[in-house]
Amino acid sequence: MAKQSVEEIKDKSVGLRGEIVETIVSDASHFEDAEYQLLKFHGSYQQDNRDVRSERRKAKLDKAWSMMVRSKMPGGRMTAKQYLMHDEMIDRIGNGTMRLTTRQGIQLHGILMGDLKEVIATICKSGLTTYGACGDVVRNTMAPAAPIDSVAFRDAHALADEISELTLPKSSGYADIWLDGEKLEPVDKTKIEVEEDPLYGKDYLPRKFKIGIAIPPSNDVDVYTHDVGLVPHLSADGSQVEGYTFLVGGGFGMGHGKTETRPVLAKPLAYVPRAHVIDVLKTVIAVQKEYGNRNDRRLARLKYVIEGNGIEWFLNAVKERYDGPLEEAKELSFDSVSDQLGWHEQGDAQGLLFRGVYVAQGRIHDTDQTRVRTAFREIAEKYEVPMIVTPNCNLILHDIKPEQKDEIEALLKEHGFADESKFTDMRKVAHACVSMPTCGLALAEAERVLDGLLDSVDEILKDLEIEDEQLLIRMTGCPNGCARPYNADIAFVGRGPRKYAMYVGGSSSGDRLAGLYQKTIEFDDIAPKIRVLLQNYVDHREEDERFTEYWERTQATGEAPGPDHFHVELEERAKRVAGGSI
């Protein structure tokens, strides 16, 4: 029997139910492909421990299957109780760790199939959800992390909540399986009347759809990497958000050597008055639903609709379906994708504070050096402060009373947290995807090796006396781009065990794409290669020139961006430029 396409699986799923319940109550060790695809809509991915694959194969044992469950929280916001709910479950049900994500959510790993219902129900009971955290729907809506008491921040997070409510799938299958409080039992699905989702219909979207809101000059959400990026504009007196500029068609997933695939930065579409933002967003989603490629999932994202037809065509397609006000997109300017680490005033009448805490690669666990999990648990229990997951996988504690500041700082130091003010700017923003051993797509390590690499780069920066240089380094275990590597100054994308493709030339502001510098580089050669690049930068930069500006000025890479920039090495592209063939 031929393998079903994802479109066929969705069509036959009976409102995303499939055979999920039947599989869990059977003696199966894992979900087959159809249920695996449907589980993504419910916020879960099937995984196995790849560290023991070979050993288990030799012993003729099945893979060590488990599930990842992803909590969805608009703008990364959660209460202390919601945080403690995750912390309690990872001991009792998970693998003792949790992972803050680049989309401002939390992932729990090592969940057994039989525990899925309890985990999902517990998350939902807390006021959060996992529904739509994955799958062919709008994912978790991102919003600025720093909780500054401002008109723009309040409206951005209010809009994130509006979008989350609008885009939450409406099929009752999720509640029927996970939230009914009953023991899992198969039901007669021929008697279920499948309701049509008012936004998604019965076939949902062709692929995942990502939305982020950024407040200039901070681009912490990497607004150009989203299917839709939203940027607020204030009234002349600053008293209200009058509207938003829409950016459309961003997305970073690609495949090594698949020249029809490539990263794309979102393009300006229009400025939309605040009252019409949701209507325009629904229209953009409707155009993607109609024109997105359902025959080839590699080409199904909104970016390919816009790249194939042009931004003017797309704007006209929106106008054909929406008759409200649209104006020319307003000019935007960003200076960094970084988080606000350390102590800051929130700017409210109560004089409250927030503390941005660096979490290496977003991994919350205790080590011999830093007891991250213990510290956050004690702070949540004692001070009950709300928290925000940042797009750089750090954690912000906020609504802190001034008299609590010294106690909280002492607690962090007691548990081994370093003073972020002594970090290089590079370390503050660098991050990696989860990769090995749980991600089934990973080709190389990322999270587990990046910290060691950053130690080496720190030494290089100090040797060259550029510790304060804005330099964005990111690493992923595969080309799907979860850690957003393709707009970094320097990035490494897994190709195989200890082998990476090296990309150079993005920007610490997130508004410029990198290009393929070296098709394959061994992990042990990465630090020496970075030293060469940075030495050349120091030797040849102009006054006050950032690395991204130096790179743009000095590299003859041809018209950008195009497919060649991600599949052909820089040296070869430079030869083509010299020969006039590009």
C-alpha positions as CSV (number, residue, x, y, z in Angstrom):
1,M,0.0,0.0,0.0
2,A,1.4,3.4,-1.0
3,K,2.3,5.8,1.8
4,Q,-0.4,8.4,2.3
5,S,0.4,12.0,1.7
6,V,-0.1,14.4,4.6
7,E,-3.0,15.9,2.7
8,E,-4.7,12.5,2.5
9,I,-4.0,11.9,6.2
10,K,-5.7,15.2,7.1
11,D,-8.7,14.5,4.8
12,K,-9.3,11.1,6.4
13,S,-8.5,12.1,10.0
14,V,-12.1,12.7,11.2
15,G,-11.3,16.1,12.7
16,L,-7.6,15.3,13.5
17,R,-8.6,12.2,15.5
18,G,-7.2,9.5,13.2
19,E,-6.2,6.3,15.1
20,I,-4.4,8.1,17.9
21,V,-6.5,6.7,20.7
22,E,-6.6,3.2,19.1
23,T,-2.8,3.2,19.0
24,I,-2.3,4.4,22.6
25,V,-4.6,1.7,24.0
26,S,-3.0,-1.0,21.9
27,D,0.3,-2.8,22.5
28,A,2.0,-0.8,19.8
29,S,5.4,0.7,20.7
30,H,5.0,3.8,18.6
31,F,2.7,5.7,16.3
32,E,2.7,4.9,12.6
33,D,3.1,7.8,10.1
34,A,-0.5,8.9,9.8
35,E,-1.0,9.3,13.6
36,Y,2.5,10.8,13.9
37,Q,1.5,13.5,11.4
38,L,-1.8,14.2,13.2
39,L,-0.2,14.4,16.6
40,K,1.7,17.4,15.5
41,F,-1.6,19.4,15.4
42,H,-2.1,18.3,19.0
43,G,1.3,19.7,20.0
44,S,3.4,16.6,20.0
45,Y,6.2,15.0,18.0
46,Q,7.3,11.3,18.1
47,Q,11.0,10.8,18.8
48,D,13.5,8.3,19.9
49,N,16.8,8.4,21.8
50,R,19.3,8.4,18.9
51,D,22.2,7.9,21.3
52,V,21.1,4.3,21.8
53,R,19.8,3.5,18.4
54,S,22.8,1.5,17.3
55,E,23.1,-0.4,20.5
56,R,19.5,-1.3,20.5
57,R,19.6,-2.3,16.8
58,K,22.5,-4.7,17.6
59,A,20.5,-6.2,20.4
60,K,17.5,-6.5,18.0
61,L,15.4,-4.2,20.2
62,D,13.0,-1.6,19.0
63,K,13.9,2.1,19.1
64,A,13.6,3.8,22.5
65,W,10.5,5.7,21.5
66,S,9.1,8.7,23.4
67,M,7.1,11.9,22.7
68,M,8.0,15.6,22.8
69,V,5.1,17.8,24.0
70,R,5.2,21.5,23.2
71,S,3.3,24.1,25.3
72,K,1.9,27.1,23.4
73,M,1.9,30.5,25.1
74,P,1.4,33.7,23.1
75,G,4.3,36.1,23.5
76,G,6.1,33.5,25.8
77,R,4.0,34.6,28.8
78,M,3.3,32.3,31.7
79,T,2.5,32.6,35.4
80,A,4.7,31.1,38.2
81,K,2.1,28.4,38.7
82,Q,2.2,27.5,35.0
83,Y,6.0,27.3,35.1
84,L,5.9,25.1,38.2
85,M,3.4,22.8,36.5
86,H,6.0,22.1,33.8
87,D,8.7,21.6,36.4
88,E,6.6,19.1,38.4
89,M,5.8,17.0,35.3
90,I,9.3,16.6,34.0
91,D,10.3,14.7,37.1
92,R,7.2,12.6,37.4
93,I,6.6,12.0,33.7
94,G,9.4,13.5,31.6
95,N,13.2,13.2,31.4
96,G,14.0,15.7,34.2
97,T,14.6,18.6,31.8
98,M,12.6,21.1,29.8
99,R,13.6,23.2,26.8
100,L,12.7,26.9,26.2
101,T,12.2,27.3,22.4
102,T,12.9,29.9,19.8
103,R,9.2,30.4,19.4
104,Q,8.7,31.3,23.0
105,G,7.3,28.0,24.1
106,I,8.4,25.1,26.3
107,Q,9.1,21.6,25.2
108,L,9.0,18.5,27.4
109,H,10.9,15.5,26.2
110,G,11.0,11.8,27.1
111,I,7.2,11.5,27.5
112,L,5.9,8.0,27.1
113,M,2.9,7.3,24.8
114,G,0.7,6.2,27.7
115,D,1.4,9.5,29.6
116,L,0.4,11.8,26.7
117,K,-3.2,12.3,27.9
118,E,-2.1,13.3,31.4
119,V,0.6,15.7,30.2
120,I,-1.7,17.5,27.7
121,A,-4.6,17.7,30.1
122,T,-2.4,19.1,32.8
123,I,-1.0,21.8,30.5
124,C,-4.5,22.8,29.4
125,K,-5.8,22.8,33.0
126,S,-3.2,25.4,33.8
127,G,-4.6,27.8,31.2
128,L,-2.1,27.0,28.4
129,T,-2.5,24.6,25.5
130,T,-0.6,22.4,23.2
131,Y,-3.2,22.7,20.4
132,G,-1.6,24.1,17.3
133,A,1.9,24.3,18.7
134,C,2.8,22.1,15.7
135,G,1.0,21.0,12.5
136,D,-0.3,22.8,9.4
137,V,-1.8,25.7,11.3
138,V,-0.7,29.0,12.7
139,R,1.9,28.2,15.4
140,N,2.6,30.1,18.7
141,T,2.4,33.8,18.0
142,M,5.5,35.6,19.1
143,A,5.8,39.0,20.7
144,P,8.5,41.2,22.2
145,A,9.9,39.7,25.4
146,A,11.1,42.7,27.4
147,P,8.0,43.7,29.6
148,I,8.4,47.4,29.3
149,D,5.2,49.2,30.4
150,S,4.5,50.9,27.1
151,V,1.6,51.4,24.7
152,A,3.4,49.4,22.0
153,F,4.2,46.5,24.3
154,R,0.7,46.2,25.7
155,D,-0.9,46.4,22.3
156,A,1.6,43.9,20.8
157,H,0.7,41.3,23.5
158,A,-3.0,42.1,23.2
159,L,-2.7,41.4,19.5
160,A,-0.8,38.2,20.1
161,D,-3.7,37.0,22.2
162,E,-6.2,38.0,19.5
163,I,-4.2,36.1,16.9
164,S,-3.9,33.1,19.1
165,E,-7.6,33.0,19.7
166,L,-8.4,33.5,16.0
167,T,-6.0,30.8,14.8
168,L,-6.6,28.1,17.4
169,P,-8.0,25.1,15.5
170,K,-11.7,24.6,16.3
171,S,-12.0,20.8,15.8
172,S,-13.4,19.1,18.9
173,G,-11.1,16.2,18.3
174,Y,-8.5,17.7,20.6
175,A,-10.8,18.0,23.5
176,D,-12.5,14.7,22.9
177,I,-9.2,12.8,23.1
178,W,-7.3,14.7,25.8
179,L,-9.6,16.8,27.9
180,D,-12.8,14.8,28.7
181,G,-11.4,13.5,32.0
182,E,-12.2,9.9,30.9
183,K,-10.0,6.9,30.3
184,L,-8.9,6.7,26.7
185,E,-11.3,4.5,24.7
186,P,-11.9,4.1,21.0
187,V,-15.2,5.5,19.7
188,D,-17.2,4.9,16.6
189,K,-15.9,7.7,14.3
190,T,-18.6,7.0,11.7
191,K,-21.0,8.7,14.0
192,I,-18.9,11.8,14.5
193,E,-20.0,14.8,12.5
194,V,-16.8,16.7,11.5
195,E,-17.2,20.4,11.9
196,E,-15.5,22.6,9.3
197,D,-13.0,25.0,10.8
198,P,-14.1,28.6,10.0
199,L,-10.4,29.6,9.3
200,Y,-8.8,26.4,8.1
201,G,-11.6,24.4,6.6
202,K,-11.2,20.6,6.6
203,D,-7.8,20.6,4.9
204,Y,-6.1,23.1,7.1
205,L,-3.1,25.0,5.7
206,P,-0.5,23.5,3.2
207,R,2.2,23.9,5.8
208,K,3.0,25.5,9.2
209,F,2.4,29.3,9.4
210,K,4.4,31.6,11.7
211,I,3.5,35.0,13.0
212,G,5.7,37.4,15.0
213,I,5.3,41.0,16.3
214,A,8.4,43.2,16.8
215,I,8.8,46.7,18.3
216,P,11.6,48.7,16.8
217,P,14.5,49.1,17.4
218,S,14.5,45.6,19.0
219,N,14.1,42.7,16.6
220,D,14.2,40.0,19.2
221,V,11.4,38.0,17.5
222,D,13.4,37.9,14.2
223,V,10.4,39.5,12.5
224,Y,11.7,38.9,8.9
225,T,11.7,35.2,9.4
226,H,8.0,34.8,9.7
227,D,5.2,34.1,7.3
228,V,3.7,37.3,8.7
229,G,5.7,39.9,10.6
230,L,3.8,42.7,12.3
231,V,5.4,46.0,13.4
232,P,3.4,48.6,15.4
233,H,3.3,52.4,14.7
234,L,2.2,54.9,17.3
235,S,0.1,58.0,17.0
236,A,1.9,61.4,16.9
237,D,1.4,61.9,20.7
238,G,2.4,58.3,21.5
239,S,-0.9,57.5,23.2
240,Q,-2.1,54.6,21.0
241,V,-1.0,52.2,18.3
242,E,-2.6,53.5,15.1
243,G,-1.6,50.5,12.9
244,Y,0.8,47.9,11.9
245,T,3.2,47.3,9.0
246,F,2.7,43.8,7.5
247,L,5.8,41.9,6.4
248,V,5.0,38.7,4.5
249,G,6.7,35.6,3.1
250,G,9.6,34.9,5.5
251,G,10.7,31.4,6.2
252,F,14.0,29.5,6.7
253,G,13.5,25.8,6.0
254,M,15.4,24.4,3.1
255,G,17.2,21.2,2.0
256,H,20.9,20.7,1.3
257,G,21.4,20.6,-2.4
258,K,17.7,21.1,-3.1
259,T,18.1,24.3,-5.2
260,E,14.4,24.9,-5.5
261,T,14.4,25.5,-1.7
262,R,16.0,28.4,0.1
263,P,15.6,30.8,3.0
264,V,13.7,34.0,2.4
265,L,13.3,37.2,4.4
266,A,9.8,38.6,4.7
267,K,8.9,41.6,2.4
268,P,6.9,44.7,3.2
269,L,3.3,44.3,2.1
270,A,1.3,47.2,3.5
271,Y,0.4,49.4,6.5
272,V,-2.9,48.5,8.1
273,P,-4.9,50.6,10.6
274,R,-5.1,48.7,14.0
275,A,-8.9,48.0,13.7
276,H,-8.3,46.1,10.4
277,V,-5.2,44.1,11.3
278,I,-7.1,40.8,12.1
279,D,-9.2,41.1,8.9
280,V,-6.0,41.5,6.8
281,L,-4.3,38.7,8.6
282,K,-7.3,36.4,7.9
283,T,-7.0,37.4,4.2
284,V,-3.3,36.7,4.0
285,I,-4.0,33.2,5.5
286,A,-6.8,32.7,3.0
287,V,-4.5,33.5,0.1
288,Q,-1.9,31.0,1.4
289,K,-4.6,28.4,1.9
290,E,-5.7,28.8,-1.7
291,Y,-2.4,29.0,-3.4
292,G,0.0,27.2,-1.2
293,N,1.6,24.1,-2.8
294,R,-0.2,20.9,-1.5
295,N,1.6,18.6,-3.9
296,D,5.2,19.2,-2.6
297,R,5.5,20.0,1.1
298,R,9.1,21.3,0.5
299,L,7.5,24.1,-1.5
300,A,4.4,24.6,0.5
301,R,5.2,27.7,2.7
302,L,3.9,31.1,1.9
303,K,7.4,32.3,0.9
304,Y,7.2,30.2,-2.3
305,V,3.8,31.6,-3.2
306,I,5.2,35.1,-3.0
307,E,8.6,34.2,-4.6
308,G,6.8,32.5,-7.5
309,N,4.3,35.2,-8.2
310,G,5.8,38.4,-6.8
311,I,4.9,40.7,-3.9
312,E,2.7,42.9,-6.2
313,W,0.7,39.9,-7.2
314,F,0.2,38.9,-3.6
315,L,-0.9,42.4,-2.6
316,N,-3.5,42.4,-5.4
317,A,-4.6,39.0,-4.2
318,V,-5.2,40.4,-0.8
319,K,-7.0,43.4,-2.2
320,E,-9.3,41.2,-4.2
321,R,-10.5,39.6,-0.9
322,Y,-10.4,42.6,1.4
323,D,-11.9,46.0,0.7
324,G,-10.7,47.8,3.8
325,P,-7.9,50.4,4.1
326,L,-4.4,49.5,3.0
327,E,-1.5,52.0,2.8
328,E,2.1,51.8,1.7
329,A,4.2,49.9,4.2
330,K,6.1,52.3,6.6
331,E,9.9,52.3,6.8
332,L,11.4,50.1,9.5
333,S,14.7,50.1,11.4
334,F,16.1,47.5,13.8
335,D,19.4,47.4,15.6
336,S,19.6,44.0,17.3
337,V,18.0,40.6,17.8
338,S,19.3,40.4,21.4
339,D,17.4,40.0,24.7
340,Q,17.5,42.5,27.6
341,L,19.5,40.4,30.1
342,G,20.2,41.6,33.6
343,W,18.1,44.0,35.7
344,H,15.8,46.6,34.2
345,E,13.0,48.9,35.2
346,Q,9.6,48.1,33.7
347,G,8.6,51.8,33.7
348,D,5.3,51.3,35.5
349,A,3.9,53.4,38.3
350,Q,4.8,50.7,40.9
351,G,8.5,50.9,40.0
352,L,8.6,47.1,39.3
353,L,11.6,45.4,37.8
354,F,12.4,42.6,35.4
355,R,15.4,40.3,35.3
356,G,16.5,38.8,32.0
357,V,18.3,35.5,32.8
358,Y,20.6,33.8,30.4
359,V,19.8,30.1,29.9
360,A,22.5,28.3,27.9
361,Q,20.7,26.9,24.8
362,G,17.4,27.2,26.6
363,R,18.0,23.9,28.5
364,I,16.5,24.0,32.0
365,H,18.3,21.4,34.1
366,D,20.8,21.2,36.9
367,T,24.4,20.7,36.2
368,D,27.5,20.6,38.5
369,Q,28.2,24.2,37.5
370,T,24.7,25.8,37.3
371,R,21.5,24.6,39.0
372,V,19.1,26.3,36.5
373,R,16.1,24.2,37.3
374,T,16.4,24.5,41.1
375,A,16.9,28.3,40.9
376,F,13.8,28.9,38.8
377,R,11.7,26.5,40.8
378,E,12.7,28.3,44.1
379,I,12.0,31.7,42.6
380,A,8.6,30.7,41.3
381,E,7.6,29.1,44.6
382,K,8.9,31.9,46.8
383,Y,8.2,35.1,44.8
384,E,5.4,33.9,42.4
385,V,6.7,36.3,39.7
386,P,5.4,35.8,36.2
387,M,7.8,34.7,33.4
388,I,8.4,35.3,29.7
389,V,10.3,32.9,27.4
390,T,12.4,35.0,25.0
391,P,12.9,34.2,21.3
392,N,16.6,33.6,22.2
393,C,15.6,30.8,24.6
394,N,16.3,32.8,27.7
395,L,13.9,33.5,30.6
396,I,12.6,36.9,31.9
397,L,11.3,37.2,35.5
398,H,9.1,40.2,35.8
399,D,6.8,42.2,38.1
400,I,9.6,42.1,40.7
401,K,9.3,44.4,43.6
402,P,12.5,46.5,44.2
403,E,12.9,45.0,47.7
404,Q,13.0,41.5,46.1
405,K,15.8,42.4,43.8
406,D,18.8,41.6,46.0
407,E,17.2,38.3,47.3
408,I,16.6,37.0,43.8
409,E,20.0,38.0,42.6
410,A,21.6,36.3,45.5
411,L,19.6,33.2,44.8
412,L,20.8,33.1,41.2
413,K,24.4,33.5,42.3
414,E,24.0,30.8,44.9
415,H,22.9,28.4,42.2
416,G,25.9,29.2,39.9
417,F,24.5,31.7,37.4
418,A,27.1,33.8,35.8
419,D,27.1,37.6,35.6
420,E,25.8,38.3,32.1
421,S,27.3,41.7,32.1
422,K,30.7,40.0,31.7
423,F,29.6,38.0,28.7
424,T,30.7,38.9,25.2
425,D,27.8,40.3,23.1
426,M,28.3,37.3,20.9
427,R,27.5,34.8,23.7
428,K,24.4,36.7,24.8
429,V,22.6,36.1,21.4
430,A,24.1,32.8,20.1
431,H,21.9,29.8,20.2
432,A,21.3,26.3,18.7
433,C,18.4,24.0,18.0
434,V,17.8,20.9,20.2
435,S,19.1,18.5,17.6
436,M,20.6,15.2,19.0
437,P,19.6,13.0,20.6
438,T,15.9,13.6,20.3
439,C,15.2,15.3,16.9
440,G,14.6,12.8,14.2
441,L,15.7,15.2,11.5
442,A,19.1,16.1,13.0
443,L,22.2,15.3,10.9
444,A,24.7,16.7,13.4
445,E,25.0,17.9,17.0
446,A,23.9,21.5,17.8
447,E,22.8,22.2,21.4
448,R,25.3,19.8,23.0
449,V,28.3,21.3,21.2
450,L,27.6,25.0,20.8
451,D,28.6,26.0,24.4
452,G,32.1,24.6,23.9
453,L,32.4,26.3,20.5
454,L,31.3,29.6,22.1
455,D,34.1,29.2,24.7
456,S,36.6,29.1,21.8
457,V,35.0,32.1,20.0
458,D,35.1,34.1,23.3
459,E,38.9,33.5,23.4
460,I,39.2,34.7,19.8
461,L,37.2,37.8,20.5
462,K,39.3,38.6,23.5
463,D,42.6,38.0,21.6
464,L,41.4,40.4,18.8
465,E,40.1,42.9,21.4
466,I,36.6,42.9,19.9
467,E,34.6,41.4,22.9
468,D,31.9,44.0,22.5
469,E,31.4,43.5,18.8
470,Q,27.9,42.5,17.8
471,L,28.3,39.1,16.2
472,L,25.4,36.7,15.7
473,I,26.4,33.0,15.7
474,R,23.8,30.2,15.3
475,M,23.9,26.5,14.8
476,T,21.3,23.9,13.7
477,G,21.5,20.1,13.4
478,C,19.8,20.2,10.0
479,P,18.8,22.6,7.2
480,N,15.3,23.1,8.5
481,G,16.5,26.2,10.4
482,C,14.8,26.0,13.8
483,A,17.5,28.2,15.4
484,R,17.2,30.7,12.5
485,P,20.7,30.3,11.1
486,Y,20.4,31.9,7.7
487,N,20.3,35.5,8.8
488,A,23.2,35.2,11.3
489,D,26.6,36.8,10.8
490,I,28.1,33.2,11.0
491,A,26.1,30.0,11.1
492,F,26.6,26.3,11.0
493,V,24.0,23.9,9.6
494,G,24.4,20.2,10.1
495,R,25.3,18.0,7.1
496,G,26.4,14.8,8.9
497,P,28.2,13.6,12.1
498,R,30.5,16.5,13.0
499,K,30.1,18.1,9.6
500,Y,28.4,21.4,8.9
501,A,27.6,23.8,6.1
502,M,29.1,27.2,7.0
503,Y,27.1,30.4,6.2
504,V,28.4,33.9,6.6
505,G,27.1,37.4,6.0
506,G,23.8,37.8,7.8
507,S,23.3,40.5,10.4
508,S,22.9,40.9,14.2
509,S,19.8,43.0,13.3
510,G,18.2,40.0,11.6
511,D,17.5,41.9,8.3
512,R,20.1,40.4,6.0
513,L,20.6,36.9,4.7
514,A,23.8,35.0,5.0
515,G,25.3,33.0,2.1
516,L,27.0,29.6,1.8
517,Y,30.7,30.1,2.6
518,Q,31.8,26.5,2.8
519,K,29.8,23.5,1.8
520,T,31.3,21.2,4.4
521,I,33.4,22.0,7.4
522,E,34.5,19.6,10.2
523,F,33.5,20.7,13.7
524,D,37.1,20.8,14.8
525,D,37.9,23.3,12.0
526,I,35.2,25.7,12.9
527,A,37.0,27.8,15.6
528,P,40.1,28.2,13.4
529,K,38.0,29.3,10.5
530,I,36.2,31.9,12.6
531,R,39.5,33.2,13.8
532,V,40.7,33.8,10.2
533,L,37.4,35.6,9.3
534,L,37.6,37.8,12.3
535,Q,41.3,38.6,11.9
536,N,40.6,39.7,8.4
537,Y,37.7,41.8,9.7
538,V,39.9,43.5,12.3
539,D,42.7,44.1,9.7
540,H,40.4,45.6,7.0
541,R,37.3,47.1,8.5
542,E,36.5,50.7,8.2
543,E,35.8,52.9,11.3
544,D,32.7,51.8,13.3
545,E,32.0,49.2,10.7
546,R,30.1,46.1,12.0
547,F,31.0,42.7,10.7
548,T,27.9,42.5,8.5
549,E,28.7,45.8,6.9
550,Y,32.4,44.8,6.4
551,W,31.2,41.6,4.8
552,E,28.7,43.3,2.5
553,R,31.3,45.8,1.4
554,T,34.1,43.3,0.7
555,Q,32.5,40.2,-0.8
556,A,31.6,40.0,-4.5
557,T,28.8,37.4,-4.3
558,G,26.5,38.4,-7.1
559,E,22.9,39.7,-6.9
560,A,21.3,38.7,-3.7
561,P,19.4,36.9,-2.5
562,G,19.0,34.0,-4.8
563,P,19.2,30.2,-4.7
564,D,22.9,30.3,-5.5
565,H,23.6,32.1,-2.2
566,F,22.5,29.0,-0.2
567,H,23.7,26.2,-2.4
568,V,26.9,27.4,-4.1
569,E,30.0,28.3,-2.1
570,L,31.2,31.9,-1.9
571,E,34.4,31.2,-3.8
572,E,32.5,29.7,-6.7
573,R,30.0,32.6,-6.7
574,A,32.9,35.1,-6.7
575,K,34.4,33.4,-9.8
576,R,31.1,33.6,-11.6
577,V,30.8,37.3,-10.7
578,A,34.3,37.9,-12.1
579,G,33.4,36.0,-15.3
580,G,30.2,37.9,-15.7
581,S,28.0,34.7,-15.5
582,I,25.9,35.7,-12.5
